[in-house]
Amino acid sequence: MNNKSHVNQEKMLTLTFIPLAIAINVALGAVVKALNMPLYLDSIGTVLATLLFGWKKGAIVGVLGFVVTTAISNPFAVYFSLTQIIIALFINHAGKSGWFKNTLSTIGTGFVLGLLTAIASAPVSIIIFQGATGNGAALITSFFVQMGNRIVESIFFAGFSIEPFDKILQCLLAFFVLKSIPNNLLEKFPSQSLRVNHFTDNGNQ
């Protein structure tokens, strides 16, 4: 394939997949909020886009997803846009390092990501919202406050209680989605992570 054809193919893949990834983030995040669940599930599209295209497009998916979410279901989401960029950067590193090769390593990746996002999101929750973020996580924060903890401690406790499980679940879902995509389609994507983690046959060679 010549360079022009390759560029055109990548543009077509981007135009097709990026809106889909944004929609995944928005839709799942809206369902979780509507059910008032102590989860997020609003970054699966970010993880997928990063593994397929790299961190820049992953960050675009995450940030735009939060902009749309703010407009339609959760007015607080956009304040946590930096967390989406951190997710994209970490997943890009994890993907290139082969941390998605199997289920166990993917669980470990999700756990570490959860710790990072808990730390990254806490200052926003503390400074801007005092823990009242209007989702299921706020219920966990309230629980820790009622147990006699200060609001700052309660926000961190809630984050470390929710985020690792949430991000493990999201990384596993992304892992199984990629495993289910036909090899001949995945080979069209430019990502090194797909080959390193054996999502394509080229990675097994």
N, C-alpha and C positions, 0 to 999 in steps of 0.2 A: 504494500500500500504506500503511495507517495505521500509526501508531507501534507499537501493540500487536502487530500482525501482524509488523512488522519485528523487534521484540524476540524474539518467539516463534520466528521463522525463524532468527535468529542463535543462539539457545539450541540449537535443533535441530542446526544445523550444527556448533556447538561440541561437543555431546554425541556427535555422529557422528564428527567428524574428529579431535578431540584424542586419544582412545584409539588411533585408527589411526596417528597420527603418533608416539605413544609406542612403539607396537608396531614401527614401522619402525626407529626408533632402536635399540631393544633387539635386534631380530632381526638386523639387519645388523652391529651391534657384536659380537653373539655369534658370528656366522659368521666375522668377521675374526679374533676372538680364538682361535676353535677352529683356524683355519688358521695362526695365529701370523704373520699378515701385518704388515708394517711400515706399517700404515694404521689408521684408526679407523672411518670411515664410520658414525659413531654420532650424527650431527647432521643428517641429511637431513630428518628429521621436524621438527626445530627450525627449520630454514630454511623449510620449507614452511608450517608453522604461523605463523611470523612474517610471511611474505609474504601469507598469507591473512587473518590476524586482527590482526596487530600484535605488538609485542615482549613484552607481558605474557603472552599465551597461548603465544608461542614459548618464553619462559623456563620456563613451567610444564611444557611438553612436555619440554624439555631436562633440567630438574632431576628430574622424576618418572621420566623415562627412565633416568637414572643411578641413582636409588633402586632401581628394578626390576632394572637390570643388576647392581648390587651384590648383590642378593639371589640372583640366579640364575646369573651367569656371571663377574663380575669384581668382587671385593670392594674394589678400589681406586677404582672409578668415582665414587662419591659424593663423594670428596674433591675432584674436579674440577668440582663443580657451578657454581662461580663462572664457569668458562669457558663454560658453556652460557648463562648470563645475558649474558655479554659477546657471544657469538655472536648472541643475539636482539637486543640493542641495536644492534650493528653492521649486521645484516641489515635491521633496521627503517629505519635511516638510509640504507643503500644502496638499499633498495627505494623509499623516498620520493624519493630523489635521481635515480632512473632508471638505476641501475647494472646493471639486468637487462634492458635493452632488446634486446640481441643477444648472440650467443655470445662475441664478443671482450670486451665490457664485463663479462660474467659471469665470464670467466676472470680479468680484472683484479680483480674483486670478491673472488673466491676466493683469489687470491694475497695481497691485503692482509689478508683475514680470517685466512689461515694465519699470517702474521707476528704478528698480534695474539694469536692463540690460543697460539702458541709462547711468546711472552713471558708470557702470563697463566698458562700451565700450568707453566712451568719452576720457579717458587718452590715449588710443591707437590711436584713431583718431587724437588727438591733437599732441602727441609727435612724432609719426611715419609718419602720412600721412597729417597732417595739413588740415584735412577734405576731402582730395581728395581720397576717398575710391573706386572710380570706379563703384558706383552703384547709384540707384535712390535717396538714402539718401544724396548723395553729391549735388544733385540738390537743395534739401531743405536747406542744409548748405549754398550753394551759394546764395540762395534767401535771407537768413538772413544777409549775408555779404553785399549784394547789398542794403539792408535796412539801412546800416550804422553801423552794429554791428561788433565788433572785431571777429576774427576767433574762439577764445576760446568760447566766448558767443554764436556764431552761431552754433557751434558743439553741445553745450548743448541744445540750443533751438530746433535744428533739432532732436536730440535724444528724447527729451521730447514730441515732436510733433508726431514722428513716432512710437517709441517703445511701448507705452501703447496700441495703436490701434492694432499694429501688434501682440503683445503677447495676447491680448484679443481674436483676431481672431484665433491664433494658439491653445490656450487653449480650445476654443469652438470647433474647429475642432477635437481635440483629445478627448474631452468629447463625442461628437456625434459618433465618430468612436468606442469608447469603449462601448457606449450604443447599438451600432448595432451588436456587436460581441455576438454570442450565449453564454448563461450562462455556458453551459457544457464545453466550451473551456476556458473561462476566469477562471474557477475554477481550471484549471491546473496550472495557474501561481502562484508564491509564494508570491505575493505582499499583504501586509496588506492594502494598499491604496484601492485596489479593493473592499474589504469588507467594509471598513470604509465609503466609498462613495456610497455604494449600487449598484456597478456595477455588483455584483453577488448576487444571491438569499440569500447566507449565510449572507450577510450584512444586510438583512432585518429581520433576525431572532433575 
